[in-house]
Amino acid sequence: MSEHHSVIIIGAGLSGLYCAWRLQQQQQDVILLEARERTGGRILSADYKNSQFDMGPAWVWPQLQPRLNQLTSQLKLEIFKQYSSGTMLYEKNQNEIERYEGQSSHSQSFRIKGGSYQLIKALLTKIPQSNIHLNTIVKEINKDNLEIHTIRDGKPAHYTADKIILALPPRLILENIKISPALPEEISNTWKSTATWMSSHCKIIFIYDKPFWRENNLSGEVFSHYGPLSEIYDASPENEEYYALTSFVGLNSEQRKKIDEKNLIDLSLAQLKRLFGEESKNVSDIQIKDWSLDEHTASELDLTSPMQHPEYPQDIPKHFWDKSIILAGTEVASEHGGYLEGAIESADEAITVYGLK
């Protein structure tokens, strides 16, 4: 027996939740299917006591991101300026560190108070909990009756819909969902070439009781050609109950597989000591998230993708089967692919394709 809904959204990240909220405002019968046991997708906060730290996207640029700016206002979320005062460091090698004054790459960046997951928490207050089916892995979509075959909580479950919004990275759709009849080759080839945002990254956050780098007139911002951390920034929350340095590991996913987590952290702490001195050893907590190990984020193709911000195709096919299946997600945004703004932009585009304003 199938459960029928007017609109079924697959994926409960920012795009999927925002789509659901907007469609719900139009009195649409809409549910979300999410493979994870949580919502938010790549928006993920690590909690340490009373503070939250972004393991996924962290920065917003209100002057450049009108949709996100409007959404944070609607949801009554506040933003605060990224700390960037002081000297930036550039590590050429383990013995040579250059210092630069007033050259932060994030002087115009902001973050959301309480972490980016506040976006997800606020949207969840707008959507009935019963409309979000977690632990629901979509295995197949059939054109006939728009039938969706899933494994929900370990058991088969079936749904049918009038419209389906796939709020997932295109490569994950291709790798995990059987679509019958098969997609035209031009669509599948374009999707294959569309890298999944965040999928190649590993983020480590070092949490401290005091901001020793600030006390030494350092911004916390570092670029390194030696590593293992290639970029470091101040990630202290706005409440400043604790302080933090967030970092991106410069090793690619294949290189990271050859080094265990303890060794990676030991090498990272040794680098922090080179950069910031003995005080960097006084860590209160360390949080690590390797997105390439997340089966609901990284496809096989993503494991060999370059680590820089992807270039997204402007002409990616965003709907098929006479617009009965529509894509959303930051990878398919027309302008802001690979940003939180892109997740909202693509959701707005999906709803326009659906036929709603």
C-alpha positions as CSV (number, residue, x, y, z in Angstrom):
1,M,0.0,0.0,0.0
2,S,1.4,3.4,-1.0
3,E,1.1,6.7,0.9
4,H,0.2,9.5,-1.6
5,H,1.0,13.2,-1.3
6,S,0.8,16.1,-3.7
7,V,4.5,16.9,-3.3
8,I,7.2,14.7,-1.9
9,I,10.6,16.3,-1.3
10,I,13.6,14.0,-1.1
11,G,16.3,15.5,1.1
12,A,15.7,17.5,4.3
13,G,18.7,19.9,4.0
14,L,18.3,23.7,3.7
15,S,16.8,23.5,0.2
16,G,14.3,20.7,1.0
17,L,13.1,22.3,4.3
18,Y,12.8,25.7,2.7
19,C,10.8,24.2,-0.3
20,A,8.5,22.5,2.2
21,W,7.9,25.6,4.2
22,R,7.1,27.7,1.1
23,L,4.8,25.0,-0.4
24,Q,3.1,24.5,3.0
25,Q,2.4,28.3,3.0
26,Q,0.5,27.6,-0.3
27,Q,-1.5,24.9,1.5
28,Q,0.2,22.2,-0.5
29,D,0.2,18.6,0.8
30,V,3.9,18.1,1.2
31,I,6.2,15.7,3.0
32,L,10.0,15.2,3.2
33,L,11.9,12.0,3.0
34,E,15.4,12.1,4.6
35,A,17.9,9.2,4.6
36,R,19.8,10.5,7.6
37,E,18.5,10.3,11.2
38,R,18.7,14.1,11.4
39,T,17.7,17.1,9.3
40,G,20.1,19.7,7.9
41,G,22.2,17.8,5.4
42,R,25.6,19.5,5.2
43,I,24.6,22.1,7.8
44,L,25.8,20.5,11.0
45,S,26.7,22.0,14.4
46,A,28.9,20.4,17.0
47,D,27.9,21.2,20.6
48,Y,30.4,21.9,23.3
49,K,28.7,22.8,26.6
50,N,26.7,26.0,25.7
51,S,28.4,26.7,22.4
52,Q,27.9,25.5,18.9
53,F,30.5,25.2,16.2
54,D,29.9,24.8,12.4
55,M,31.2,21.6,10.9
56,G,29.7,22.5,7.6
57,P,29.1,25.9,6.0
58,A,29.7,28.8,8.4
59,W,29.9,32.1,6.6
60,V,27.3,34.4,5.2
61,W,27.7,37.6,3.2
62,P,24.5,39.7,3.7
63,Q,25.6,42.3,1.1
64,L,25.9,39.7,-1.6
65,Q,23.2,37.2,-0.6
66,P,19.7,38.8,-0.6
67,R,17.7,35.6,-0.3
68,L,19.7,34.4,2.8
69,N,19.6,37.8,4.2
70,Q,15.8,37.9,3.8
71,L,15.4,34.4,5.3
72,T,17.5,35.1,8.4
73,S,15.3,38.2,9.0
74,Q,12.1,36.3,8.5
75,L,13.3,33.6,10.9
76,K,14.5,36.3,13.4
77,L,18.0,35.0,13.3
78,E,20.9,37.4,14.1
79,I,24.3,37.5,12.4
80,F,27.7,38.7,13.8
81,K,30.9,39.7,12.1
82,Q,33.6,37.2,11.6
83,Y,36.6,38.0,13.8
84,S,39.4,39.2,11.5
85,S,41.4,41.8,13.4
86,G,45.1,41.4,13.8
87,T,47.9,39.8,11.8
88,M,47.3,37.0,9.3
89,L,49.9,34.2,9.0
90,Y,51.2,32.5,5.9
91,E,53.2,29.3,6.4
92,K,55.5,28.7,3.5
93,N,57.2,25.7,5.1
94,Q,57.7,24.4,8.6
95,N,60.5,26.9,9.3
96,E,59.2,30.0,7.4
97,I,56.1,31.9,8.5
98,E,55.2,35.2,7.0
99,R,53.0,37.9,8.7
100,Y,50.6,40.2,7.0
101,E,48.7,43.1,8.5
102,G,45.1,43.9,7.7
103,Q,44.8,41.5,4.8
104,S,42.0,39.2,6.0
105,S,40.0,37.4,3.3
106,H,37.0,37.5,5.6
107,S,36.8,41.1,6.6
108,Q,33.3,41.2,5.0
109,S,32.1,37.8,6.3
110,F,29.5,37.2,8.9
111,R,28.2,34.1,10.8
112,I,24.9,33.2,12.3
113,K,24.5,33.5,16.0
114,G,24.3,30.0,17.5
115,G,25.7,28.5,14.4
116,S,24.3,27.8,10.9
117,Y,22.1,25.0,12.2
118,Q,19.9,27.8,13.7
119,L,18.6,28.1,10.1
120,I,17.5,24.5,10.2
121,K,16.1,24.7,13.7
122,A,14.0,27.7,12.8
123,L,12.6,26.1,9.7
124,L,11.7,23.0,11.7
125,T,9.4,25.1,13.9
126,K,7.4,25.9,10.7
127,I,6.9,22.3,9.5
128,P,4.9,19.6,11.3
129,Q,7.3,16.9,12.6
130,S,5.0,14.2,11.2
131,N,5.7,15.6,7.7
132,I,9.4,14.7,7.9
133,H,10.2,11.0,7.5
134,L,13.8,10.4,8.8
135,N,15.8,7.2,8.2
136,T,14.0,6.9,4.9
137,I,16.4,5.8,2.1
138,V,15.0,6.3,-1.4
139,K,16.0,3.3,-3.6
140,E,13.9,3.8,-6.7
141,I,11.6,6.2,-8.5
142,N,9.2,5.0,-11.2
143,K,7.6,7.2,-13.8
144,D,4.3,5.3,-13.5
145,N,2.3,7.0,-10.8
146,L,5.5,8.7,-9.6
147,E,6.1,5.8,-7.3
148,I,8.9,6.0,-4.8
149,H,10.3,2.8,-3.2
150,T,12.2,3.4,0.1
151,I,13.6,1.6,3.1
152,R,12.2,3.4,6.1
153,D,13.5,2.4,9.5
154,G,14.8,-0.8,7.9
155,K,11.5,-1.8,6.3
156,P,10.2,-1.3,2.7
157,A,7.8,1.7,2.4
158,H,6.1,3.0,-0.8
159,Y,4.9,6.5,-1.7
160,T,3.3,8.1,-4.7
161,A,3.2,11.8,-5.6
162,D,1.9,14.3,-8.1
163,K,5.3,16.1,-8.0
164,I,8.7,15.1,-6.7
165,I,11.4,17.6,-5.7
166,L,14.8,16.0,-5.5
167,A,16.7,18.3,-3.0
168,L,19.9,16.2,-3.3
169,P,23.3,16.6,-5.1
170,P,23.0,15.2,-8.6
171,R,25.8,12.7,-8.2
172,L,24.1,11.2,-5.1
173,I,20.9,10.8,-7.1
174,L,22.7,9.0,-9.9
175,E,24.6,6.7,-7.5
176,N,21.9,5.8,-5.0
177,I,18.5,6.1,-6.7
178,K,17.3,3.9,-9.6
179,I,15.2,6.0,-11.9
180,S,12.9,4.1,-14.3
181,P,12.9,4.6,-17.2
182,A,16.6,5.6,-17.2
183,L,17.5,9.2,-17.6
184,P,18.6,10.5,-21.0
185,E,22.4,10.3,-21.3
186,E,22.7,14.1,-21.7
187,I,21.2,14.5,-18.2
188,S,23.1,11.8,-16.5
189,N,26.4,13.0,-18.0
190,T,25.9,16.6,-16.9
191,W,24.9,15.4,-13.4
192,K,28.1,13.2,-13.2
193,S,30.2,16.3,-13.9
194,T,28.5,18.3,-11.1
195,A,30.7,18.0,-8.0
196,T,29.1,17.8,-4.6
197,W,29.8,20.9,-2.4
198,M,31.7,20.1,0.8
199,S,32.2,16.5,-0.2
200,S,36.0,16.6,-0.4
201,H,36.5,18.6,2.8
202,C,37.6,17.7,6.2
203,K,37.1,20.2,9.0
204,I,38.8,20.2,12.4
205,I,37.8,22.7,15.1
206,F,40.0,23.3,18.1
207,I,38.1,24.7,21.1
208,Y,39.8,26.8,23.9
209,D,39.0,28.5,27.1
210,K,40.7,31.7,26.0
211,P,41.6,33.4,22.7
212,F,45.4,33.4,23.1
213,W,45.9,34.3,19.4
214,R,43.8,37.5,19.8
215,E,45.8,38.4,22.9
216,N,48.9,38.2,20.7
217,N,47.3,40.4,18.0
218,L,46.7,37.5,15.6
219,S,43.5,37.2,13.7
220,G,43.6,33.4,13.8
221,E,43.7,33.4,10.0
222,V,46.3,31.2,8.4
223,F,47.1,29.9,5.0
224,S,49.7,27.1,4.7
225,H,51.5,25.4,2.0
226,Y,53.0,22.9,4.4
227,G,50.0,21.7,6.4
228,P,48.4,19.4,7.2
229,L,46.0,22.3,7.7
230,S,45.8,24.5,4.7
231,E,43.4,27.2,6.1
232,I,42.7,28.3,9.7
233,Y,40.2,30.9,11.0
234,D,38.8,32.2,14.2
235,A,35.6,30.2,14.9
236,S,34.7,31.6,18.3
237,P,30.9,31.8,18.9
238,E,29.3,35.1,19.5
239,N,28.7,34.4,23.2
240,E,32.5,34.0,23.7
241,E,31.9,31.4,26.5
242,Y,34.6,29.5,24.6
243,Y,36.9,30.3,21.7
244,A,37.9,28.3,18.7
245,L,40.1,27.9,15.6
246,T,38.4,26.2,12.7
247,S,40.6,24.5,10.0
248,F,40.4,22.8,6.7
249,V,42.7,19.8,6.1
250,G,44.8,20.3,3.0
251,L,45.2,16.6,2.3
252,N,42.7,15.2,-0.2
253,S,40.3,12.3,0.7
254,E,42.7,9.6,-0.7
255,Q,45.6,11.0,1.3
256,R,43.4,11.2,4.5
257,K,42.6,7.6,4.2
258,K,46.2,6.7,4.6
259,I,46.5,8.5,8.0
260,D,44.5,7.7,11.0
261,E,42.5,10.3,12.9
262,K,44.9,10.4,15.9
263,N,47.9,11.0,13.7
264,L,46.1,13.7,11.7
265,I,45.2,15.5,15.0
266,D,48.7,15.1,16.3
267,L,50.2,16.6,13.2
268,S,47.6,19.4,13.3
269,L,48.4,20.3,16.9
270,A,52.1,20.3,16.0
271,Q,51.3,22.8,13.2
272,L,49.3,25.0,15.6
273,K,52.3,25.0,17.9
274,R,54.5,26.2,15.0
275,L,52.0,28.9,14.2
276,F,50.7,30.1,17.6
277,G,53.1,28.8,20.2
278,E,52.8,26.6,23.3
279,E,49.4,28.0,24.3
280,S,47.8,26.2,21.4
281,K,48.3,22.9,23.2
282,N,45.8,23.8,25.9
283,V,42.8,22.5,23.9
284,S,39.5,22.0,25.7
285,D,37.9,19.9,22.9
286,I,38.5,18.9,19.3
287,Q,35.7,18.3,16.8
288,I,36.4,16.7,13.4
289,K,34.2,16.1,10.4
290,D,35.4,14.4,7.2
291,W,32.6,14.9,4.7
292,S,34.2,12.5,2.3
293,L,33.4,9.7,4.7
294,D,29.7,10.7,4.9
295,E,27.7,8.3,2.7
296,H,24.9,10.8,2.4
297,T,27.2,13.6,1.2
298,A,30.0,12.1,-0.9
299,S,29.6,10.0,-4.0
300,E,32.4,7.8,-5.4
301,L,33.0,10.4,-8.1
302,D,33.4,13.1,-5.4
303,L,36.3,11.2,-3.8
304,T,38.6,12.2,-6.7
305,S,37.2,15.7,-7.2
306,P,39.5,18.7,-6.6
307,M,39.2,20.4,-3.2
308,Q,38.7,24.0,-4.4
309,H,35.2,25.4,-4.7
310,P,33.5,23.7,-7.7
311,E,32.5,25.5,-10.8
312,Y,28.9,24.7,-11.4
313,P,27.4,24.4,-14.9
314,Q,24.8,27.0,-15.8
315,D,22.8,24.7,-18.1
316,I,22.3,21.7,-15.7
317,P,19.0,20.0,-16.4
318,K,16.7,20.8,-13.5
319,H,13.5,18.9,-14.3
320,F,12.3,16.0,-16.4
321,W,9.3,13.8,-17.0
322,D,7.3,16.9,-18.0
323,K,8.3,18.8,-14.8
324,S,6.9,16.0,-12.6
325,I,10.4,15.7,-11.1
326,I,12.3,18.9,-10.2
327,L,15.7,19.4,-8.8
328,A,16.7,21.7,-5.9
329,G,20.0,22.0,-3.9
330,T,22.9,24.4,-4.0
331,E,24.6,22.4,-6.9
332,V,21.9,23.4,-9.3
333,A,21.5,27.1,-8.3
334,S,21.8,29.4,-11.3
335,E,24.1,32.0,-9.6
336,H,25.2,31.0,-6.1
337,G,26.2,27.3,-6.5
338,G,28.0,25.9,-3.5
339,Y,26.7,28.5,-0.9
340,L,23.8,28.6,1.5
341,E,22.4,31.3,-0.8
342,G,22.5,28.8,-3.6
343,A,20.4,26.3,-1.6
344,I,17.7,28.9,-1.1
345,E,18.0,30.2,-4.7
346,S,17.6,26.7,-6.1
347,A,14.5,26.1,-3.9
348,D,12.9,29.3,-5.2
349,E,13.7,28.2,-8.8
350,A,12.1,24.7,-8.1
351,I,9.0,26.3,-6.8
352,T,8.8,28.5,-9.9
353,V,9.1,25.5,-12.1
354,Y,6.4,23.8,-10.0
355,G,4.2,26.7,-11.0
356,L,3.9,28.7,-7.8
357,K,5.1,32.3,-7.2
